Amino acid sequence: MFEYFTTIGLITERDQNSENAGSFLLDYAIAKKDKKGLDTYLKKMQLAKQPNGLYARSHRHLVRSVSHDEITSMMATSFLYQTIHRKIIWEQLKENWWAYPAIVMNWHDYLPYHPANLYSWGSYVGSDLSRYLFPLYFINLFITVRRDAGDVSSKLVYYRELSTMPRTKLNIFLFNYYESKMVKQYGSDYLMKMRRIYFSTESEDFPLFKVLK
């Protein structure tokens, strides 16, 4: 049987070296939060740590900078399993002026992430900075939920964030707003439908299909 859980996260049969394996592992953890997910995450993070102390996407992905999606997956999975990683990464972001130069290939790897990303990341560590960035976060969410039905990648990123952030009044409002738009566009089983679009080449054995059945 194909092994989906590896040292880089949760992979797909189509792309066994996926740069998004950490995000797919987060998807699994949101649904199951079991020991398999935790063990995979801890091993991934252990191997991804670089000599500078920052975390690469994985130990196999050492030629590209860390995307904001991957920062989200590392911090959100850490929040779900209550590990120390989210606090370490937050401090590293602050030390690098909101950039994350784990892997440096050229000058733009030192550029800071969009401030809206700090809303969710700050939420995972209880930072007061988070609430001040709520307007920027909501504007980006407002734009994303209006995209065409076939455009699901960024909608799935928001699902990951909104399903894992602490259940404050603001975050409950954000999730309810997001879900109302997704139900209107895809129906009550919106998450499965979006995954069917995104993972269109995967078999029924794919863990992210099985956890929703």
C-alpha positions, 0 to 999 in steps of 0.5 A: 500500500502507498505510504502517504505519511513521510518525513516531509509531511503528507504526500500525494501519489501524483507528487511524492516530493510535494512542497505542500506536504506540510499543508496537507499534513495540517489538513489531516491534523484538523480532521484527526489530530492523532498520534500518526499526525503528531509523529509525522509533524515532529519528524518533519520539523526535526529534519527541516531545521537549518543551521541558522535555527530556522525551518525549511519547508522540509529536509528535501526542499532546500532551494526555495524560500519558505512560503507563507502557506508553509509558515501557516502549516508549521504554526497551525499544526504546532498549535493543534498539537501544542508543541513549542514550534509556533512560538519559536517561529514567531520569535524568528519572524520578529527577529527577521523583521517579518521575513523568514530567511531559512533558505536564502537564494537571492535578495527577496528572501529577506523581504517581509511577508504581507502584514495580513499573514501576521493576523493568523500567525499572531493568533497562534501565539496570543500576540496583541499585534494580531488584532490590529491586522484584522482589517487587512486579513478580512479584506484578503478573505473578502477577495478570496471567497469571491473567486471562481469555483474552480479556483480553490487553492487559496480558499483551502488555505483560509480553511486551514487558518480559520479552522485552527485559530483560537475561537475568539469572537473575531475568529468565529465571525471570520469562520462563519463568514467564510463558511457561508460563502463556501456553502453558497458556492459549493454546497454543505459538503464544500470541503470535500468538493474543493478537495476533489477539485484540488486533488483531482488525480488522487485515488479514494485511498487518499487520507484527505478524502477518507477523513471526510467520509 
